[in-house]
Structure formats: C-alpha cells, structure tokens
Amino acid sequence: MFKIILAASTLALAPACALAQGADPETVQVNSADAHRFIAVFDAAQGQPTAQALQAGYLDGASQAVDIFTPDRIRSAEHLAGYIAEHSEQYRRAIDVCLPIAESMTPELRSIYAATRALLPDRELPDIHVLFGAGNSGGTAGPGAQVLGLEVICAIKDSELDIRSAFRMFFAHETVHTFQDQPDPHTLVADPLLFAVLMEGVPDFIALQTTGELPWADRDRWARENEAVLWVQFARDRVSVRDGFALGEGGMSFDESANAALHNWVGNYGQAPEGWYFEAGYWIGRQIAQGYYDQADDKAAALAALIALEDPAGILQASGYAGHAGAIE
C-alpha cells in the first residue's frame, strides 16, 4: 500500500534554474493519444478485450505515460483484461463522458499551469496524459509527466461540473508530485505516517493555491466535523506505523498493526474504514502544510521545504499542529 504511494509520488526534483523548462503554460494541452489506442481495442472487442489484444494494441508501443501507469496500476495485460471483463460499463461511461470532458479542458489546464509557474517559477511543469488503467488509480506522476486514469475519475464523480472539478484537482495535485524527491531512508524510517500524509497533503495544499478550489470539499467538511477524533487517532497511528515498519534490502515492510494503521489514512480509496472518508491523511497533511506556510516569514523558502520534505518533524513542529499529532520518541 505504502509502496504504491511512493511509486506515485517520489520522483527526482526538477533542478533549480533561472528559467524553467518543461511544458509551457501557454501551449500545454491534454494528451489523449493513449486513450484512443485503448478505445480502438475496447470497441473492436465490444467491451471485452483479451489480454493478448490489450498487449498488442495498447501496452506495446505505448507512450511513456502507459509505462508510468503500468507498475502497481495496470500491472499487466492479464490484470487489465480481468478488470475490464467485470467493469465494462465503467469504461464505456469513461469513454463517452469523461474523455470528451478531459479533452475540452486544455484552457483550464493552462490556467492552472500559469498559476503554478507564478508560484513556483523554477520548477519544470510536466506533460499531461489521460488514459485507461485497471480501476485503481485516478492519477500518478513520473519523470516529466503526470498521468490520469479516466475510468477512476469518471467513477468517483457524476455531474460534468464535478468531473471538471476533479480534473482540475488532479492537474494541480499530480504536478506537485513531479517536483518531489525520493525520500532519504532515515527520514522515512523516523516517522513513516507523517511522511506519507505530507507527501500527499503538500500537493493538495499547493493545488488549493493554484486552483482556488478546496480539494475534495466533502472530505474537508467531514474532517472538520470529526477533527478532534482524527487527530487523536493520527497520534496513535504514527506510533503504530513507526513501530511496525522496517526498511531493508528487500524494500519496505509493515507488520499487521502498522498496515492497518497506515490504511486509516492513505491508499484506501473504496476501502476506507467504516465511518471514515477515504484518504483522510491528505486532509491531515494539508492542514500541517497550511500551518507551516502560514507561520513562515519567507513563503518561497517554505514552499521549497514543503516540496523537499527533508525534515517532516520540523515542518510539523513549526506548523502549530505538533500538539495535535502526538509525539514520536
């Protein structure tokens, strides 16, 4: 679970430079070439493509975006075919409803990118692609690109207004992930849950600045109504995740208690604990990021520190939320 989060989020920081390269806010557009390659395979099979057809017509010869989306998401042609077989109508709706909306949103993408360039002028803006995955991710980021899963975005929102809002949030949020660096192992081991919620909360915080929209307003309302309970549980779960987490030559591992505690906050879309809103950790992380930014005298330096995440404990302490989040000793 945590491995998936890191795969989505931990990428090399764009080097500081006087003039940022990458996508141009004035000319960037939503790239849907891979989506149309998928549709050709899907329609030819009347919504039930085989793994062989998906491999030959979609995965083979695809763009970098499909390569980025394959580990932990598409996984394999066999996995993708199996999911499509059980959710063909989900893809049909995404093709008919969400893809045309995405392709019409280039002006909104350019506006968000212009705001991001103004806020973070030394960062390289990524290209953006929309395509079809295996129903488990609305978006991720890779070197120089952000990639959005149409079938997931279309499944979580109903009206055109809400779908457009979701795309704007993904445009802004996933862009920040392309700026984030691979964590130092010592930073990760010290407080894995705090790192995880900041890794997602910082992009939501910056998305609020660049879109003027509150990310996932329903989650925000729920979290504010339950804030006292959330902070108490977060304080407990920080300790559980830290104590049950190990980082060795084989990668990250969690014991059962740590995995359950982590699952309360991240990586739980469609599987949130009963009575909880999904991905509540994004809200916790955004609150900490907002507090840190508000307390900082040098706002540009604060943004740089939030993106780098070299000192999560220091960010928490300076945010004013350390008393809420408990102590790690």
For each residue, the residues with C-beta under 8 A, 3 or more apart:
1: 4 5 259 262 263 266 267 268
2: 5 6 192 196 252 254 262 266 267
3: 6 7 72 251 252
4: 1 7 8 72 267
5: 1 2 8 9 196 199 200 266 267
6: 2 3 9 10 183 199 252
7: 3 4 10 71 72 140
8: 4 5 72 137 139 140 141 177
9: 5 6 140 141 177 180 199 200
10: 6 7 180 181 182 183 199
11: 141 142 143 177 178 179 180 181 182
12: 143 181 182
13: 179 180 181 307 308
14: 20 22 122 123 124 178 179
15:
16: 122
17: 20 21 122
18: 122
19:
20: 14 17 117 121 122 123 124 125
21: 17 124
22: 14 123 124 125 126 127 144
23: 27 28 113 124 125 126 127 128
24: 27 28 125
25: 28 110 113 114 116 117 125
26: 110 114
27: 23 24 110
28: 23 24 25 106 109 110 113 125 127 128
29: 106 109
30: 102 103 105 106 109 128 129 130
31: 34 63 65 127 128 129 130
32: 35 36 99 102 103 129 130 131
33: 36 37 63 129
34: 31 37 38 58 62 63 65 66 129 130 131 132
35: 32 38 39 99 130 131 132 150
36: 32 33 39 40
37: 33 34 40 41 57 58 62
38: 34 35 41 42 58 131 132
39: 35 36 42 43 95 99
40: 36 37 43 44 57
41: 37 38 44 45 49 53 54 57 58
42: 38 39 45 47 49 84 91 95 132
43: 39 40 46 47
44: 40 41 49 53 57
45: 41 42 48 49 50 53
46: 43
47: 42 43 84 88 91 92
48: 45 84 85 88
49: 41 42 44 45 53 54 57 81 84
50: 45 53 54 81
51: 54 55 76 77 78 80 81
52: 55 56 77
53: 41 44 45 49 50 56 57 58
54: 41 49 50 51 57 58 59 77 80 81 84
55: 51 52 58 59 60 77
56: 52 53 60
57: 37 40 41 44 49 53 54 60
58: 34 37 38 41 53 54 55 62 66 77
59: 54 55 62 66 70 74 77 80
60: 55 56 57
61:
62: 34 37 58 59 65 66 67
63: 31 33 34 66 67 129
64: 67 68 142 144 145
65: 31 34 62 68 69 129 131 142 145 147
66: 34 58 59 62 63 69 70 74 131
67: 62 63 64 70 142
68: 64 65 140 141 142 145 147
69: 65 66 73 74 131 133 137 140 147 149
70: 59 66 67 73 74 75 76
71: 7 75
72: 3 4 7 8 75 137
73: 69 70 133 134 136 137 140 149
74: 59 66 69 70 79 80 133 134
75: 70 71 72 79 80 134
76: 51 70 79 80
77: 51 52 54 55 58 59 80 81
78: 51 81 82
79: 74 75 76 82 83 134
80: 51 54 59 74 75 76 77 83 84 133 134
81: 49 50 51 54 77 78 84 85
82: 78 79 85 86
83: 79 80 86 87 134 135
84: 42 47 48 49 54 80 81 87 88 91 134
85: 48 81 82 88
86: 82 83
87: 83 84 90 91 135 151
88: 47 48 84 85 91 92
89: 92 93
90: 87 93 94 135 151 154 155
91: 42 47 84 87 88 94 95 132 151
92: 47 88 89 95 96
93: 89 90 96 97 98 154 155
94: 90 91 97 98 99 132 150 151 153 154 155
95: 39 42 91 92 98 99 150
96: 92 93 99 100
97: 93 94 100 101 154 160 163
98: 93 94 95 101 102 150 151 153 154 163
99: 32 35 39 94 95 96 102 103 130 150
100: 96 97 103 104
101: 97 98 104 105 160 163 164 167
102: 30 32 98 99 105 130 148 150 167
103: 30 32 99 100 106 130
104: 100 101
105: 30 101 102 108 109 164 167 168 171
106: 28 29 30 103 109 110
107: 110 111
108: 105 111 112 164 167 168 171
109: 28 29 30 105 106 112 113 128 171
110: 25 26 27 28 106 107 113 114
111: 107 108 114 115
112: 108 109 115 116 168 171 172 175 210 211
113: 23 25 28 109 110 116 117 125 171 175
114: 25 26 110 111 117 118
115: 111 112 118 119 209 210 211
116: 25 112 113 119 120 123 125 172 175 206 210
117: 20 25 113 114 120 121 123 125
118: 114 115 121
119: 115 116 206 209 210 303
120: 116 117 123 179 206 303 307
121: 20 117 118
122: 14 16 17 18 20
123: 14 20 22 116 117 120 179
124: 14 20 21 22 23 144 178
125: 20 22 23 24 25 28 113 116 117 175
126: 22 23 141 144 145 146 174 175 178
127: 22 23 28 31 144 145 146
128: 23 28 30 31 109 145 146 147 148 171 174
129: 30 31 32 33 34 63 65 145 146 147 148
130: 30 31 32 34 35 99 102 103 147 148 150
131: 32 34 35 38 65 66 69 147 148 149 150
132: 34 35 38 42 91 94 149 150 151
133: 69 73 74 80 136 137 149 151 152
134: 73 74 75 79 80 83 84
135: 83 87 90 149 151 152 155
136: 73 133 149 152
137: 8 69 72 73 133 140 149 152
138: 148 149 152 153 156 166 170 269
139: 8 146 147 148 149 153 170 173 174
140: 7 8 9 68 69 73 137 146 147 174 177
141: 8 9 11 68 126 145 146 147 174 175 177 178
142: 11 64 65 67 68 145 146 147 178
143: 11 12 178
144: 22 64 124 126 127 178
145: 64 65 68 126 127 128 129 141 142 178
146: 126 127 128 129 139 140 141 142 170 171 174 175 177 178
147: 65 68 69 128 129 130 131 139 140 141 142 174
148: 102 128 129 130 131 138 139 153 167 170 174
149: 69 73 131 132 133 135 136 137 138 139 152 153
150: 35 94 95 98 99 102 130 131 132 153 154
151: 87 90 91 94 98 132 133 135 154 155
152: 133 135 136 137 138 149 155 156
153: 94 98 138 139 148 149 150 156 157 163 166 167 170
154: 90 93 94 97 98 150 151 157 163
155: 90 93 94 135 151 152
156: 138 152 153 166 269
157: 153 154 162 163 165 166
158: 162 163
159: 162 163
160: 97 101 163 164
161: 164 165
162: 157 158 159 165 166
163: 97 98 101 153 154 157 158 159 160 166 167
164: 101 105 108 160 161 167 168
165: 157 161 162 168 169 213
166: 138 153 156 157 162 163 169 170
167: 101 102 105 108 148 153 163 164 170 171
168: 105 108 112 164 165 171 172 211 213
169: 165 166 172 173 207 211 213 215 216
170: 138 139 146 148 153 166 167 173 174
171: 105 108 109 112 113 128 146 167 168 174 175
172: 112 116 168 169 175 176 203 206 207 210 211
173: 139 169 170 176 177 203 204 206 207 215
174: 126 128 139 140 141 146 147 148 170 171 177 178 203
175: 112 113 116 125 126 141 146 171 172 178 179 203
176: 172 173 179 180 202 203 206 207 307
177: 8 9 11 140 141 146 173 174 180 203
178: 11 14 124 126 141 142 143 144 145 146 174 175
179: 11 13 14 120 123 175 176 307
180: 9 10 11 13 176 177 199 202 203 307 309
181: 10 11 12 13 308 309
182: 10 11 12
183: 6 10 187 188 195 309
184: 187 188 310
185: 188 189 247
186: 189 190
187: 183 184 190 195 309 310 311 312
188: 183 184 185 192 195 247 252
189: 185 186 192 242 245 247
190: 186 187 242 312 313 328
191: 194 195 238 242 312 313 328
192: 2 188 189 195 196 241 242 245 262
193: 196 197 234 237 238 241 242 261 262 265 281
194: 191 197 198 238 312 313 316 325 328
195: 183 187 188 191 192 198 199 309 312
196: 2 5 192 193 199 200 262 265 266 281 285
197: 193 194 200 201 234 265 266 281 282 284 285 288
198: 194 195 201 202 285 288 289 306 309 312 315
199: 5 6 9 10 180 195 196 202 203 285 309
200: 5 9 196 197 203 204 266 279 281 282 285
201: 197 198 204 205 281 282 283 284 285 286 287 288 289
202: 176 180 198 199 205 206 285 286 289 306 307 309
203: 172 173 174 175 176 177 180 199 200 206 207
204: 173 200 201 207 208 215 216 282 283 285 286 289
205: 201 202 208 209 285 286 289 290 293 306
206: 116 119 120 172 173 176 202 203 209 210 303 306
207: 169 172 173 176 203 204 210 211 213 215
208: 204 205 211 212 213 214 215 286
209: 115 119 205 206
210: 112 115 116 119 172 206 207
211: 112 115 168 169 172 207 208
212: 208
213: 165 168 169 207 208 217
214: 208 217 220
215: 169 173 204 207 208 219 220 282 286
216: 169 204 219 220 279 282 283
217: 213 214 220 221
218: 221 222 277
219: 215 216 222 223 277 278 279 280 282 283
220: 214 215 216 217 223 224 283
221: 217 218 224 225
222: 218 219 225 226 277
223: 219 220 226 227 230 277 280 283 284
224: 220 221 227
225: 221 222
226: 222 223 229 230
227: 223 224 230 231
228: 231 232
229: 226 232 233
230: 223 226 227 233 234 280 283 284
231: 227 228 234 235 284 321 324 325
232: 228 229 235 236
233: 229 230 236 237 264
234: 193 197 230 231 237 238 265 284 324 325 326
235: 231 232 238 239 324 325 326 327
236: 232 233 239 240 261 326
237: 193 233 234 240 241 261 262 264 265
238: 191 193 194 234 235 241 242 325 326 328
239: 235 236 242 243 326 328
240: 236 237 243 244 257 258 260 261
241: 192 193 237 238 244 245 254 258 261 262
242: 189 190 191 192 193 238 239 245 258 328
243: 239 240 257 258
244: 240 241 254 255 256 257 258 259 261
245: 189 192 241 242 252 253 254 258
246: 252 253 254
247: 185 188 189 251 252 253
248: 251 253
249:
250: 253
251: 3 247 248
252: 2 3 6 188 245 246 247
253: 245 246 247 248 250
254: 2 241 244 245 246 258 259 262
255: 244 258 259
256: 244 259 260
257: 240 243 244 260 261
258: 240 241 242 243 244 245 254 255 261 262
259: 1 244 254 255 256 262 263
260: 240 256 257 263 264
261: 193 236 237 240 241 244 257 258 264 265
262: 1 2 192 193 196 237 241 254 258 259 265 266 267
263: 1 259 260 266 267 268 271 273
264: 233 237 260 261 268 273 276 280 281
265: 193 196 197 234 237 261 262 268 279 280 281 284
266: 1 2 5 196 197 200 262 263 279 281 282
267: 1 2 4 5 262 263 279
268: 1 263 264 265 271 272 273 278 279
269: 138 156 272 278 279
270: 278
271: 263 268 278
272: 268 269 276 277 278 279 280
273: 263 264 268 276
274:
275:
276: 264 272 273 280
277: 218 219 222 223 272 280
278: 219 268 269 270 271 272
279: 200 216 219 265 266 267 268 269 272 282 283
280: 219 223 230 264 265 272 276 277 283 284
281: 193 196 197 200 201 264 265 266 284 285
282: 197 200 201 204 215 216 219 266 279 285 286
283: 201 204 216 219 220 223 230 279 280 286 287
284: 197 201 223 230 231 234 265 280 281 287 288 325
285: 196 197 198 199 200 201 202 204 205 281 282 288 289
286: 201 202 204 205 208 215 282 283 289 290
287: 201 283 284 290 291 319 321
288: 197 198 201 284 285 291 292 315 316 319 321 325
289: 198 201 202 204 205 285 286 292 293 306 315 319
290: 205 286 287 293 294 319
291: 287 288 294 295 318 319 320 321
292: 288 289 295 296 302 305 306 315 316 318 319
293: 205 289 290 296 299 302 303 306
294: 290 291
295: 291 292 318 319 320
296: 292 293 299 301 302 318
297:
298: 301 302
299: 293 296 302 303
300: 303 304
301: 296 298 304 305
302: 292 293 296 298 299 305 306
303: 119 120 206 293 299 300 306 307
304: 300 301 307 308
305: 292 301 302 308 309 310 311 315
306: 198 202 205 206 289 292 293 302 303 309 315
307: 13 120 176 179 180 202 303 304
308: 13 181 304 305
309: 180 181 183 187 195 198 199 202 305 306 312 315
310: 184 187 305
311: 187 305 314 315
312: 187 190 191 194 195 198 309 315 316
313: 190 191 194 316 317 328
314: 311 317 318
315: 198 288 289 292 305 306 309 311 312 318 319
316: 194 288 292 312 313 319 321 322 325
317: 313 314 322
318: 291 292 295 296 314 315
319: 287 288 289 290 291 292 295 315 316 322
320: 291 295
321: 231 287 288 291 316 324 325
322: 316 317 319 325 327
323:
324: 231 234 235 321
325: 194 231 234 235 238 284 288 316 321 322
326: 234 235 236 238 239
327: 235 322
328: 190 191 194 238 239 242 313
329:
